[in-house]
Amino acid sequence: MSHFITVDELLTDPEPLDIDTGQRIKDKKSGEMVDATIRFYPRRPTDIEKDMCASAANGARRAYRKLLENPKSKEHQLRLKEPLEDADDESLRTLWVQGNLMVRAAQIQLNSLEDREVVPEPEGDIIPPIVHDAHEDAAEEAEDDRVKNLIEAINAAKTELENDAKAIPHDDLMQAAMPAHIESLAQGVWNDVYTANIIVFGTFTDKDYRKPAFKTTSQVEKLRSQKPRIYRRLADTHSALLLDLEPTLGKSDAVDSSSGS
């Protein structure tokens, strides 16, 4: 027997996210020990909320980069200098490649968007379906070609950087890797702050989205530290919701939405 639903029910956000906490608690009714499950209701962020999250992440990245660049800061000493001093040559070369590729890929992506083929819209007051469909096919093909060329260009840049890294003398490796590693670490902070803010804005404990699950990003950071498995499930769910919002056909694509600005 079928159960009928409304359009509103059909178009709602995903089902509640139930996560096993790994804890056992006593059931209030039966008195038996049962698995404890936490329930979240994730919501897609609005454009304004996404902008606010990106702004907070951009600020955090800039501030953290300044700390890493300051030789007197503990961040410079503990997260940058000491790990690099203990790293072998191959690890230093890998860090150099990763950090420089991040910058190179962002520029390649920008060039790709600026140089992409624009498929003209059909003209006329009445557009026959076959003309409309042909335009859509051409637009999709152009976008597929752009993405293919983008991936090839990034892979070529990676190969070029790896060859350049081999030529860096041993004595120069640490100083060469330092700026690139700073960018990698700063970008990691961007990712963490952006995700934490997205979770605060879009996670609730009720289906009507009136009861926020988190009041501050500090609570999210504590969840990431103390319950990484639960945090990862929640973060992955929000990432999927963000992907659902991404426009197609090159209107606003990005290789990595975490790049910020």
C-alpha positions in Angstrom: 0.0 0.0 0.0 1.4 3.4 -1.0 1.8 6.3 1.4 1.0 9.7 -0.3 3.1 12.8 0.5 2.9 16.4 -0.5 5.2 18.5 -2.7 6.5 20.3 0.4 7.5 16.9 1.9 9.1 15.8 -1.3 11.3 19.0 -1.6 12.4 19.1 2.0 16.1 18.9 3.0 17.5 15.4 3.6 16.3 13.1 6.4 17.5 13.7 9.9 21.2 12.8 10.4 21.4 10.1 13.1 24.9 9.3 14.4 25.8 6.6 16.8 27.8 8.2 19.6 29.5 5.0 20.6 28.1 5.4 24.1 25.7 3.2 26.1 22.9 4.8 28.2 20.0 3.5 30.3 16.7 3.7 28.5 14.3 5.8 30.7 11.3 3.5 29.9 12.7 0.0 29.9 15.7 0.6 32.2 17.9 -1.4 29.7 21.2 -0.2 28.4 20.9 0.9 24.8 23.1 2.6 22.2 23.1 6.4 22.4 22.3 8.2 19.1 22.5 11.9 18.4 20.1 13.4 15.9 20.8 16.5 13.8 18.7 18.3 11.2 21.1 19.8 8.7 19.9 22.7 6.6 21.4 24.2 3.4 23.0 27.6 4.1 21.7 30.8 2.5 23.9 32.8 0.2 24.3 35.4 3.0 25.3 32.7 5.5 27.8 31.3 3.0 29.3 34.8 2.5 29.6 35.3 6.3 31.3 31.9 6.7 33.7 32.7 4.0 34.5 36.1 5.5 35.2 34.6 8.9 37.4 31.9 7.3 39.3 34.6 5.2 40.0 36.6 8.3 41.2 33.5 10.2 43.5 32.5 7.4 45.1 36.0 7.1 45.6 36.1 10.9 47.1 32.6 11.0 49.5 33.3 8.1 50.8 36.4 10.0 51.5 34.2 13.0 53.3 31.6 11.0 55.4 34.3 9.3 56.4 35.8 12.6 59.7 34.1 13.7 58.9 35.0 17.4 55.5 33.3 17.5 55.0 29.9 19.0 53.0 28.9 15.9 56.1 29.6 13.7 58.3 27.6 16.1 56.0 24.6 16.8 54.0 24.2 13.6 56.4 25.4 11.0 60.1 25.5 12.0 60.4 22.4 14.1 58.5 20.0 11.8 60.5 21.2 8.8 63.8 20.8 10.7 62.8 17.1 11.4 61.6 16.4 7.8 63.7 14.5 5.3 64.5 15.9 1.8 61.6 14.1 0.1 59.1 15.4 2.5 60.3 18.9 2.1 60.1 18.7 -1.6 56.6 17.3 -1.3 55.6 20.3 0.9 57.1 22.7 -1.6 55.2 21.1 -4.5 51.9 21.1 -2.6 52.1 24.7 -1.4 53.1 26.0 -4.8 50.5 23.9 -6.6 47.8 25.4 -4.5 48.7 28.9 -5.7 49.3 27.7 -9.3 45.9 25.8 -9.4 44.0 28.8 -8.3 45.5 30.9 -11.1 44.9 28.1 -13.7 41.3 27.9 -12.5 40.8 31.7 -12.9 42.3 31.6 -16.4 40.1 28.6 -17.3 37.0 30.5 -16.3 38.1 33.7 -18.1 39.0 31.8 -21.3 36.2 29.3 -21.4 34.1 29.0 -24.6 30.8 30.9 -24.4 28.0 29.2 -26.3 25.7 32.0 -27.6 22.1 31.8 -26.6 19.6 31.0 -29.4 18.0 34.2 -30.7 14.3 34.7 -31.6 11.0 35.1 -29.9 10.2 31.5 -30.3 12.9 28.9 -29.8 12.1 25.4 -31.2 12.8 22.6 -28.7 15.4 21.1 -31.0 17.3 24.4 -31.1 17.1 24.7 -27.3 18.3 21.2 -26.8 21.2 21.7 -29.2 22.3 24.7 -27.3 22.2 22.8 -24.0 24.2 20.0 -25.6 26.8 22.5 -26.9 27.0 24.2 -23.5 27.6 20.9 -21.7 30.2 19.8 -24.2 32.0 23.2 -23.8 32.0 22.8 -20.1 33.2 19.2 -20.2 36.1 20.4 -22.4 36.9 23.2 -20.0 37.0 20.9 -17.0 39.1 18.3 -18.9 41.6 21.0 -20.0 41.7 22.4 -16.5 42.5 19.0 -15.0 45.2 18.4 -17.6 46.7 21.9 -16.9 46.8 21.3 -13.2 48.4 17.9 -13.6 51.0 19.4 -16.0 51.8 22.1 -13.4 52.2 19.4 -10.7 54.7 17.5 -12.9 56.6 20.7 -13.6 56.8 21.6 -9.9 57.9 18.1 -9.0 60.8 18.5 -11.6 61.7 21.9 -10.2 61.7 20.5 -6.7 64.3 17.9 -7.6 66.7 20.7 -8.5 66.5 22.5 -5.1 69.8 21.9 -3.3 69.7 20.1 0.1 70.9 23.2 2.0 68.1 25.3 0.5 65.2 22.9 0.9 63.9 24.0 4.3 63.8 27.7 3.4 62.3 26.9 0.1 59.6 24.8 1.6 58.7 27.2 4.4 56.5 29.7 2.3 54.7 26.9 0.6 54.0 25.1 3.9 52.7 28.3 5.4 50.1 28.5 2.7 49.1 24.8 3.3 48.7 25.4 7.0 46.9 28.7 6.5 44.5 27.0 4.1 43.9 24.2 6.6 42.7 26.9 9.1 40.4 28.3 6.4 38.8 24.9 5.9 38.3 24.4 9.6 36.8 27.8 10.3 34.6 27.7 7.2 33.2 24.3 8.1 32.7 25.2 11.7 30.7 28.3 10.7 28.6 26.3 8.2 27.8 23.8 10.9 26.8 26.5 13.4 24.5 28.2 10.8 23.0 25.0 9.4 22.6 22.4 12.2 19.5 22.1 14.3 17.9 19.7 16.7 14.4 20.1 15.4 12.9 19.6 11.9 11.6 23.2 11.8 15.1 24.6 12.1 14.3 26.7 15.2 16.7 25.1 17.7 20.4 25.4 16.8 22.5 22.5 17.7 25.5 24.7 18.3 25.7 28.2 19.7 29.3 29.0 18.9 32.1 27.7 16.6 34.0 26.8 19.8 31.5 24.1 20.4 32.1 22.7 16.9 35.9 22.9 17.5 35.4 20.9 20.8 33.3 18.3 18.9 36.1 18.0 16.3 38.7 17.5 19.0 36.8 15.2 21.3 34.5 13.3 18.9 36.2 13.4 15.5 34.1 10.6 14.0 30.8 12.4 14.8 32.3 15.7 13.6 33.4 14.1 10.3 29.9 12.7 9.6 28.4 16.1 10.3 31.0 18.0 8.2 30.6 15.5 5.3 26.8 16.0 5.3 27.2 19.7 5.1 29.7 19.4 2.3 27.2 17.3 0.4 24.5 20.0 0.9 26.9 22.7 -0.4 27.6 20.6 -3.5 23.9 20.4 -4.1 23.9 24.2 -4.3 26.7 24.5 -6.8 25.6 25.8 -10.2 26.5 23.9 -13.3 27.8 24.7 -16.8 30.5 27.0 -15.6 28.3 29.7 -14.0 30.2 29.7 -10.8 32.4 26.6 -10.6 35.5 26.1 -8.6 38.2 23.4 -8.3 38.1 23.8 -4.6 35.5 25.9 -2.9 37.8 26.2 0.1 40.1 28.6 -1.6 38.2 31.6 -0.5 39.2 35.1 -1.3 
